[in-house]
Amino acid sequence: MEKIASFNVNHDKLEKGMYISRLDGDIVTYDIRMKKPNAGDYLANPEMHTFEHLFATYARNSKYKDSVIYVGPMGCRTGFYLLLRDNISSDDAITLVKESFDFISKFEGEVPGSKKEECGNYKEHDLEGAKKVAIDMLAVLKNWNKENLLYKK
């Protein structure tokens, strides 16, 4: 079988940040790398689960909502994928991610979609952990721009 595109990225050279992973027609896949791969520090399932609920809720309610295709965690627990239509610029995609992470970092109250009838694993959430991850990534992305979106060779 053909090796998929994300397996062709040298994970030993990946650092925390936001990258364009692939382009498929009018869909742009962003790799939001929140942990350095294979460094022994990964997103814990409860914080990752809460982060996903908050990130998806914010993005799908933002002014870019009609361009949001998917928000979800990577199986390796080092980050998230964000799939957007290409009708928003790379600068706007970075803005959406920063705004989403700022929202998560300040969120108080009941996590959206975290009731038993709304979630398949409603007991496994960690709001404080999700907030810490968001704060860490806001520092990483502070001066991020479209030139930073390309993987380093």
Backbone as CSV, one residue per row, in Angstrom:
resi,resn,N_x,N_y,N_z,CA_x,CA_y,CA_z,C_x,C_y,C_z
1,MET,0.834,-1.194,0.000,0.000,0.000,0.000,0.872,1.248,0.000
2,GLU,0.312,2.314,-0.521,1.016,3.581,-0.571,1.065,4.212,0.822
3,LYS,2.214,4.765,1.166,2.372,5.428,2.458,1.596,6.743,2.446
4,ILE,0.802,6.997,3.483,0.026,8.234,3.519,0.945,9.427,3.804
5,ALA,0.492,10.602,3.382,1.326,11.810,3.407,1.885,12.124,4.791
6,SER,1.074,11.984,5.836,1.553,12.376,7.167,2.684,11.472,7.665
7,PHE,2.784,10.264,7.140,3.869,9.372,7.535,5.165,9.694,6.797
8,ASN,5.088,10.573,5.809,6.284,10.998,5.086,6.939,12.227,5.710
9,VAL,6.323,12.786,6.735,6.890,13.930,7.458,7.851,13.383,8.502
10,ASN,9.063,13.902,8.549,10.041,13.444,9.532,9.653,13.958,10.915
11,HIS,9.083,13.083,11.710,8.599,13.457,13.037,9.731,13.789,14.008
12,ASP,10.949,13.350,13.692,12.096,13.706,14.537,12.422,15.195,14.438
13,LYS,11.989,15.846,13.354,12.285,17.260,13.153,11.108,18.173,13.504
14,LEU,9.964,17.581,13.823,8.771,18.373,14.130,8.868,19.029,15.506
15,GLU,8.495,20.283,15.544,8.419,21.026,16.801,6.977,21.459,17.002
16,LYS,6.668,21.933,18.196,5.328,22.452,18.446,5.060,23.610,17.498
17,GLY,3.832,23.670,16.995,3.458,24.733,16.079,2.260,24.340,15.243
18,MET,2.042,25.098,14.191,0.917,24.871,13.274,1.473,24.799,11.858
19,TYR,1.089,23.739,11.146,1.638,23.487,9.824,0.539,23.102,8.845
20,ILE,0.786,23.355,7.569,-0.099,22.836,6.530,0.359,21.412,6.251
21,SER,-0.505,20.467,6.549,-0.185,19.055,6.380,-0.437,18.593,4.953
22,ARG,-1.579,19.029,4.395,-1.900,18.603,3.036,-2.988,19.478,2.437
23,LEU,-3.057,19.450,1.115,-4.091,20.143,0.353,-4.819,19.095,-0.474
24,ASP,-6.131,19.041,-0.336,-6.953,18.092,-1.086,-8.112,18.854,-1.705
25,GLY,-7.975,19.213,-2.970,-9.018,20.009,-3.608,-9.142,21.340,-2.884
26,ASP,-10.327,21.600,-2.347,-10.539,22.864,-1.633,-10.417,22.708,-0.122
27,ILE,-9.821,21.609,0.339,-9.668,21.341,1.775,-8.190,21.441,2.161
28,VAL,-7.922,22.227,3.210,-6.577,22.360,3.756,-6.568,21.655,5.117
29,THR,-5.638,20.736,5.300,-5.468,20.073,6.590,-4.322,20.749,7.326
30,TYR,-4.639,21.282,8.500,-3.626,21.899,9.359,-3.244,20.909,10.450
31,ASP,-1.958,20.772,10.652,-1.352,19.951,11.703,-1.029,20.918,12.840
32,ILE,-1.759,20.820,13.924,-1.495,21.670,15.082,-0.760,20.800,16.086
33,ARG,0.543,20.932,16.084,1.416,20.062,16.875,1.616,20.691,18.247
34,MET,1.046,20.070,19.271,1.033,20.617,20.620,2.087,19.997,21.536
35,LYS,2.658,18.901,21.098,3.727,18.217,21.826,4.776,17.788,20.809
36,LYS,6.027,17.809,21.206,7.098,17.334,20.317,6.962,15.818,20.187
37,PRO,6.887,15.313,18.965,6.731,13.874,18.773,7.861,13.058,19.416
38,ASN,7.478,11.931,19.956,8.397,10.938,20.510,9.289,11.467,21.622
39,ALA,8.840,12.501,22.315,9.638,13.095,23.394,9.178,12.627,24.774
40,GLY,8.190,11.748,24.814,7.744,11.195,26.089,6.690,12.019,26.814
41,ASP,6.301,13.151,26.252,5.273,14.018,26.839,4.129,14.101,25.840
42,TYR,2.966,13.556,26.206,1.827,13.494,25.302,0.601,14.104,25.966
43,LEU,-0.390,14.429,25.156,-1.647,14.917,25.703,-2.334,13.773,26.443
44,ALA,-2.748,14.031,27.654,-3.504,13.025,28.410,-4.911,12.942,27.820
45,ASN,-5.479,11.751,27.800,-6.801,11.586,27.196,-7.860,12.535,27.756
46,PRO,-7.981,12.715,29.073,-9.034,13.611,29.571,-8.869,15.065,29.112
47,GLU,-7.646,15.599,29.129,-7.441,16.987,28.685,-7.640,17.110,27.183
48,MET,-7.210,16.107,26.439,-7.374,16.101,24.994,-8.859,16.047,24.628
49,HIS,-9.624,15.261,25.354,-11.060,15.120,25.126,-11.767,16.456,25.360
50,THR,-11.457,17.102,26.474,-12.055,18.401,26.777,-11.620,19.438,25.753
51,PHE,-10.347,19.429,25.401,-9.822,20.360,24.405,-10.593,20.211,23.098
52,GLU,-10.836,18.986,22.699,-11.565,18.734,21.450,-12.981,19.289,21.514
53,HIS,-13.684,19.080,22.616,-15.043,19.616,22.756,-15.031,21.141,22.635
54,LEU,-14.087,21.787,23.311,-14.045,23.248,23.315,-13.547,23.811,21.984
55,PHE,-12.530,23.208,21.410,-11.973,23.663,20.136,-13.035,23.542,19.037
56,ALA,-13.668,22.381,18.952,-14.688,22.165,17.918,-15.872,23.109,18.115
57,THR,-16.294,23.291,19.348,-17.426,24.180,19.627,-17.099,25.604,19.223
58,TYR,-15.910,26.081,19.601,-15.542,27.453,19.254,-15.432,27.620,17.740
59,ALA,-14.681,26.741,17.103,-14.438,26.874,15.659,-15.742,26.812,14.871
60,ARG,-16.652,25.936,15.295,-17.906,25.763,14.562,-18.942,26.838,14.890
61,ASN,-18.583,27.739,15.797,-19.440,28.883,16.102,-18.773,30.205,15.740
62,SER,-17.578,30.146,15.182,-16.831,31.357,14.838,-17.327,31.933,13.514
63,LYS,-16.774,33.069,13.140,-17.140,33.658,11.845,-16.661,32.789,10.679
64,TYR,-15.794,31.821,10.963,-15.277,30.908,9.937,-16.045,29.585,9.893
65,LYS,-17.142,29.502,10.627,-17.843,28.224,10.820,-18.208,27.511,9.518
66,ASP,-18.523,28.264,8.471,-18.900,27.630,7.203,-17.700,26.999,6.493
67,SER,-16.504,27.305,6.947,-15.284,26.745,6.359,-14.714,25.591,7.178
68,VAL,-15.247,25.353,8.369,-14.720,24.299,9.244,-15.294,22.948,8.818
69,ILE,-14.412,22.036,8.463,-14.804,20.686,8.062,-14.663,19.719,9.241
70,TYR,-13.549,19.818,9.959,-13.265,18.841,11.022,-12.261,19.425,12.000
71,VAL,-12.468,19.106,13.274,-11.515,19.405,14.353,-11.385,18.119,15.155
72,GLY,-10.172,17.583,15.270,-10.038,16.350,16.036,-8.607,16.027,16.397
73,PRO,-8.459,15.212,17.435,-7.122,14.867,17.933,-6.409,13.836,17.071
74,MET,-5.084,13.881,17.151,-4.245,12.880,16.504,-4.186,11.646,17.413
75,GLY,-4.167,10.495,16.807,-4.086,9.261,17.579,-2.831,9.169,18.428
76,CYS,-1.742,9.811,17.999,-0.477,9.763,18.745,-0.492,10.697,19.956
77,ARG,-1.548,11.481,20.089,-1.749,12.388,21.225,-0.711,13.512,21.280
78,THR,-0.220,13.934,20.102,0.712,15.060,20.072,0.072,16.319,19.506
79,GLY,-1.194,16.257,19.130,-1.827,17.445,18.595,-3.192,17.186,18.004
80,PHE,-3.607,18.123,17.163,-4.933,18.105,16.547,-4.823,18.377,15.059
81,TYR,-5.801,17.875,14.334,-5.977,18.240,12.935,-7.142,19.209,12.849
82,LEU,-6.982,20.210,12.010,-8.034,21.161,11.703,-8.168,21.182,10.192
83,LEU,-9.317,20.784,9.689,-9.566,20.787,8.257,-10.499,21.948,7.923
84,LEU,-10.022,22.796,7.016,-10.768,23.984,6.617,-10.879,24.049,5.104
85,ARG,-11.943,24.638,4.617,-12.034,24.948,3.190,-10.997,26.020,2.886
86,ASP,-10.519,26.049,1.665,-9.462,26.996,1.304,-9.988,28.401,1.005
87,ASN,-11.256,28.664,1.328,-11.788,30.007,1.108,-11.410,30.973,2.228
88,ILE,-10.697,30.476,3.233,-10.133,31.386,4.235,-8.610,31.329,4.106
89,SER,-7.986,32.456,4.331,-6.535,32.551,4.152,-5.795,31.819,5.266
90,SER,-4.524,31.572,5.028,-3.675,30.978,6.071,-3.627,31.881,7.295
91,ASP,-3.571,33.187,7.070,-3.563,34.136,8.196,-4.842,34.004,9.014
92,ASP,-5.987,33.845,8.334,-7.250,33.679,9.048,-7.298,32.338,9.785
93,ALA,-6.702,31.307,9.208,-6.646,30.005,9.884,-5.833,30.118,11.177
94,ILE,-4.716,30.812,11.115,-3.898,31.034,12.320,-4.703,31.829,13.341
95,THR,-5.408,32.851,12.893,-6.246,33.654,13.794,-7.309,32.784,14.449
96,LEU,-7.965,31.933,13.674,-8.986,31.042,14.223,-8.401,30.154,15.311
97,VAL,-7.239,29.597,15.077,-6.608,28.720,16.070,-6.255,29.509,17.328
98,LYS,-5.661,30.671,17.168,-5.310,31.495,18.333,-6.555,31.900,19.119
99,GLU,-7.604,32.307,18.416,-8.844,32.685,19.099,-9.464,31.493,19.815
100,SER,-9.428,30.332,19.185,-9.960,29.112,19.803,-9.194,28.773,21.078
101,PHE,-7.863,28.849,20.999,-7.039,28.507,22.145,-7.201,29.533,23.267
102,ASP,-7.387,30.796,22.916,-7.652,31.823,23.922,-8.984,31.532,24.622
103,PHE,-9.992,31.168,23.854,-11.298,30.783,24.410,-11.134,29.627,25.391
104,ILE,-10.390,28.605,24.985,-10.183,27.435,25.849,-9.441,27.835,27.119
105,SER,-8.427,28.678,26.992,-7.603,29.054,28.147,-8.400,29.790,29.222
106,LYS,-9.494,30.414,28.828,-10.300,31.221,29.762,-11.644,30.594,30.087
107,PHE,-11.918,29.413,29.543,-13.253,28.827,29.680,-13.570,28.463,31.133
108,GLU,-14.771,28.789,31.523,-15.301,28.422,32.846,-16.671,27.794,32.632
109,GLY,-17.033,26.883,33.489,-18.378,26.312,33.418,-18.383,24.903,32.870
110,GLU,-19.581,24.478,32.476,-19.779,23.130,31.971,-19.244,23.014,30.546
111,VAL,-18.446,22.007,30.314,-17.877,21.768,28.990,-19.014,21.419,28.026
112,PRO,-19.099,22.111,26.888,-20.162,21.813,25.921,-20.120,20.351,25.484
113,GLY,-21.289,19.737,25.432,-21.386,18.365,24.964,-20.859,17.328,25.936
114,SER,-20.778,17.667,27.217,-20.175,16.737,28.181,-21.194,15.997,29.050
115,LYS,-22.460,16.107,28.717,-23.484,15.342,29.445,-23.548,13.921,28.890
116,LYS,-24.040,13.010,29.710,-24.091,11.603,29.328,-24.798,11.386,27.996
117,GLU,-25.896,12.097,27.782,-26.662,11.907,26.547,-26.002,12.577,25.335
118,GLU,-24.929,13.338,25.554,-24.263,14.064,24.480,-22.900,13.498,24.098
119,CYS,-22.326,12.662,24.962,-20.934,12.255,24.793,-20.769,10.774,25.112
120,GLY,-19.980,10.085,24.323,-19.752,8.659,24.521,-18.780,8.319,25.632
121,ASN,-18.129,9.323,26.218,-17.193,9.107,27.327,-17.249,10.327,28.240
122,TYR,-18.448,10.633,28.692,-18.713,11.888,29.393,-17.979,12.043,30.725
123,LYS,-17.499,10.972,31.301,-16.803,11.068,32.596,-15.324,11.428,32.450
124,GLU,-14.798,11.341,31.234,-13.363,11.556,31.055,-13.089,12.944,30.458
125,HIS,-13.116,13.947,31.312,-12.816,15.319,30.919,-11.873,15.944,31.939
126,ASP,-11.054,16.892,31.479,-10.142,17.628,32.355,-10.028,19.061,31.849
127,LEU,-10.898,19.934,32.361,-10.898,21.323,31.925,-9.603,22.031,32.291
128,GLU,-9.121,21.844,33.495,-7.885,22.531,33.907,-6.702,22.090,33.043
129,GLY,-6.639,20.813,32.726,-5.574,20.322,31.853,-5.675,20.917,30.460
130,ALA,-6.891,20.997,29.924,-7.098,21.596,28.595,-6.679,23.059,28.596
131,LYS,-6.992,23.771,29.662,-6.625,25.182,29.754,-5.107,25.357,29.767
132,LYS,-4.399,24.486,30.471,-2.930,24.560,30.508,-2.331,24.323,29.125
133,VAL,-2.877,23.369,28.393,-2.393,23.093,27.042,-2.627,24.312,26.147
134,ALA,-3.797,24.928,26.269,-4.116,26.111,25.461,-3.160,27.255,25.767
135,ILE,-2.888,27.485,27.032,-1.967,28.560,27.429,-0.574,28.306,26.865
136,ASP,-0.111,27.061,26.955,1.198,26.701,26.414,1.251,26.964,24.910
137,MET,0.206,26.579,24.181,0.203,26.748,22.733,0.035,28.203,22.318
138,LEU,-0.648,28.994,23.115,-0.754,30.425,22.792,0.633,31.072,22.786
139,ALA,1.485,30.643,23.701,2.856,31.172,23.726,3.624,30.729,22.480
140,VAL,3.445,29.479,22.068,4.124,28.955,20.877,3.673,29.715,19.627
141,LEU,2.385,29.990,19.526,1.810,30.588,18.320,1.778,32.116,18.343
142,LYS,2.307,32.711,19.384,2.212,34.157,19.564,2.597,34.944,18.303
143,ASN,3.717,34.639,17.720,4.195,35.354,16.527,4.135,34.495,15.265
144,TRP,3.305,33.457,15.280,3.204,32.531,14.154,2.621,33.264,12.952
145,ASN,3.151,32.960,11.765,2.625,33.558,10.540,2.664,32.515,9.429
146,LYS,2.181,32.895,8.255,2.051,31.908,7.182,3.387,31.316,6.749
147,GLU,4.486,32.035,6.936,5.805,31.476,6.609,6.158,30.307,7.535
148,ASN,5.619,30.310,8.743,5.880,29.232,9.703,5.070,27.974,9.412
149,LEU,4.108,28.041,8.498,3.202,26.930,8.250,3.826,25.773,7.464
150,LEU,5.013,25.979,6.925,5.670,24.934,6.149,6.533,24.075,7.055
151,TYR,6.450,22.762,6.849,7.294,21.853,7.612,8.761,22.155,7.332
152,LYS,9.593,22.029,8.348,11.046,22.182,8.177,11.586,20.909,7.528
153,LYS,12.497,21.071,6.616,13.106,19.913,5.918,14.222,19.326,6.740
